[in-house]
Amino acid sequence: MQLAEKYELMRKLARDFATTELTPEILDQVEDTGIFPKDIQKKMADTGFYGIKVPVKYGGQGSDHLAYAITIEEFARVSAVGSLYVNSPNSLGGMPILIAGTEEQKMKYLKPMVQGEIVIPFGLTEPGGGSDAGGVRSTAKKDGDYYILNGRKTFITMAPFADYSVIYANTDPAKGAKSMTAFIVDMKLPGVSLGKEEQKLGLVGCATSDIILEDVRVHKDDILGEIGSGFKDAMKVLDVGRIGVAAQSLGVAQACLDEAIKYSKERKQFGKYLCEHQAIAFMLADMATKVKAARELVYDAAVTKDTGGNSTLASSMAKYYASEICNEVAAKALQIHGGYGFVRGFKIERLYRDCRVFTIYEGTSQVQQMVISSQILGK
Ligand code: CAA
């Protein structure tokens, strides 16, 4: 896809920022400590990366989904966890408020969020319901001007340092998902607590934990959208979120390809460079073809969203394909590195671990197949 100059400028801005700030030394430090530097988070926000497509009146850049996808791709090419910090406010953090919030809520939450002052995760998944998002068991019982929330949200990215969280709960358990409603919950409210921080295979440096809600009193002004519109609004959020994960997958896949090409030109076996062996050259050809195909799908999903097309279908296709080929390309790139790919110190080892979750979070590949098939067959 031929891109207008403004997108190439956006790409350059993101690439320069990521390569300057997220150096191999910093990224090793993140792996060792599990902590992503606060000063880099602040610089990301100050440069405008947290509000790429948030309208200017709410403190964002007012740009579009294509600019967002390219930015995430470039960050992920350097660091998947770095891309997650940029992705979150643009995606599952900001979108629930942009889609369903009142003008007052947008002013109150989006501005500080894009400035990096507050963090708002997306509390949908529960211990008993990940893929079956409609199976949410958390409840919100009306009590005068308040709702009493009870339940547990699981695998919530950034929960350990969240200031607020969007929580999806059913106001009428008998109606299930038809009564699902989103609330903005202040994490300091009595009754809100966290589960233990998860030790993850990849994306080290971005904390994940459960959020536990025990008789939490939330005022009706903190309802996001309409009573009962929570499920559909969450699906609309994921339509955008999946473009973000697809772009992360694309960036990591490109990084794996870059590493494999570089290594194949440095390492000799049987008297010639790896890339001079046809077995390796053909693997690289296969990887490059799939990365290019993924890029077309990812940009197409972004443009479809920007131009009002069927973004549910396009973003699921992009997420499904890009995350699957990313894992395939990462496995092949690691194979080309041989034993060196299996040990710490080579970038490919981190990329291989980081991308494993891309076919899982924000809807598994099997969920994407459900969405795609129901879209093309007509439900
Ligand atoms: N936009 C608007 N409306 C939508 C929609 C969309 N994209 N998708 C579905 N709907 C509507 C349907 O039209 C339907 O409306 P009606 O009742 O009026 O007919 C209603 O929602 C119910 O739809 P379905 O019958 O298709 O719902 P379902 O129960 O069969 O589930 C699903 C469909 C696609 C499997 C959905 O449950 C799903 O996406 N599951 C995966 C959830 C997910 O991605 N979770 C990730 C959480 S976040 C995360 O991972 C990040 C992290 O921090 C770790």
Boltz pocket constraint, residues with backbone or C-beta under 6 A from the ligand:
constraints:
  - pocket:
      binder: B
      contacts: [[A, 92], [A, 122], [A, 124], [A, 125], [A, 130], [A, 131], [A, 132], [A, 133], [A, 134], [A, 154], [A, 155], [A, 156], [A, 157], [A, 231], [A, 232], [A, 235], [A, 236], [A, 238], [A, 239], [A, 312], [A, 360], [A, 361], [A, 362], [A, 363], [A, 364], [A, 367], [A, 370], [A, 371]]
      max_distance: 6.0
